[in-house]
Amino acid sequence: CVVAFFLQVLNEKKLQEVDSLWKEFETPEKANKIVKLKHFEKFHDTTEALAASTALVEGKLSKNLKKILKKIVAKDAHEQLAVADAKLGGVIKEKLNLSCIHSPMVTELMRGIRSQIEGLITGLPSREMAAMCLGLAHSLSRYKLKFSPDKVDTMIIQAISLLDDLDKELNNYIMRCREWYGWHFPELGKIITDNLVYCKCVRKVGDRSNFASSDVSDILPEEIEEDVKAAAEISMGTEVSEEDINNIIHLCDQVIEISEYRTQLYDYLKNRMMAIAPNLTVMVGELVGARLIAHAGSLLNLAKHPASTVQLLGAEKALFRALKTKRDTPKFGLIYHASLVGQSNAKNKGKISRMLAAKTALTIRYDALGENTSAEMGAENRLKVETRLRLLEERGIRRISGTGKALAKTDKYQNKSEVKVFDPSGDSTLPVVSKKRKIQEVDEQDTEVAVKAKKFKAEMK
């Protein structure tokens, strides 16, 4: 059986010395001088103990604890109740109006009580105590594992990994089917571009000679059906045996079954993502959101990443290659496949991915750590990113005025073409000097030379 107990503090003065409180719990005799057993309660079975332990871990007040507190502690209502969990103390104070205390002193007191629990509670052998603790720990661990959010994350990670594997296998099977049946009826591949419709048509008809007498109106539109029948009559393909057609039809069955299972798996992933991370799903879509969770390992691990890391998740090789070669680092990773990034042009993809990563990081933390399960926050943030994208696409110029933000008025551009004539004088780099100098310029130069000569003679004397 599992037990619950209450202890009363005898000497409150010694509790004030927090640093030396551990000395009072060195031996069972010293511990009995500090605290004594006030009340002893035994659980009927492990299930009841598990329910009480789970409520304590979650900071809730169980029914049994509420009854005991009303019965025992209410008699000493003037005294304070020491609690190890501040959240639980707040609940007790709110519902029962009891004064609770939570401090470093209480933490040291609880540590001392745990160390001398066998001496404080008599009549319980140490072996039975250890077995009770171990059994309750196992039950609590199983309960946490059963209702752990990481367990649900594992389902998302496995689903998105399987979806990617199915896409690869489906592409290989379809390529093999088109190439195989193309030897017999090569024109069909050019007429029917949809892979699933192609396989359904091949499975229903088989040999190309059966197209003339077969009705495939439930698979193909009327115009395409006529083109297929016309092409079957003049086909350049080779003849194949019935065994070859049977193998091709069997391959088509595999493609159709995998396609149907893929659709079912996608719906499952969509519902699971909306239940676990609704805001993240609204922001980037269920496929991109699931890939981000799978890349990080869990939703909680993804919530610990900053926005810059969320932006580059999936592009780690390109990032370190750019850092090693000292080139431009990548602007986006898995987030590139989000619809908002795809809507923007090449010039604005970096800006939109950065803003989308910032808002996505907020929605991830809200989904992982918040208690509300609505997708309103994700819708609001998506609207902000869409507004920003619209402004960038329209190249709206904003100015801040006294009344708020408004669009600045720009003059309409008008192209004015001017006809210019080529100036040949710009071809020469030599200064342009006339060959014949005027008489006045020559006389001025002669007078300047004569004045300089007189000054020189005066200086020599």
RAKAGI-V764598 format. One record per helix or strand. SS is the DSSP state (H for helix, E for strand). FROM is the first residue (numbers start at 1). TO is the last residue. If there is no record, write none. Layout:
# RAKAGI-V764598
ss from to
SS FROM TO
SS FROM TO
This chain:
# RAKAGI-V764598
ss from to
E 3 9
H 14 16
H 21 25
H 28 34
E 35 42
H 46 57
H 63 71
H 73 76
E 81 82
H 86 96
E 100 101
H 104 115
H 117 120
H 126 146
H 149 182
H 187 191
H 195 205
H 208 210
H 222 233
H 242 276
H 278 284
H 286 296
H 299 303
H 307 312
H 316 325
H 334 337
H 339 343
H 349 369
H 376 394
E 398 401
E 404 407
H 424 427
H 439 460
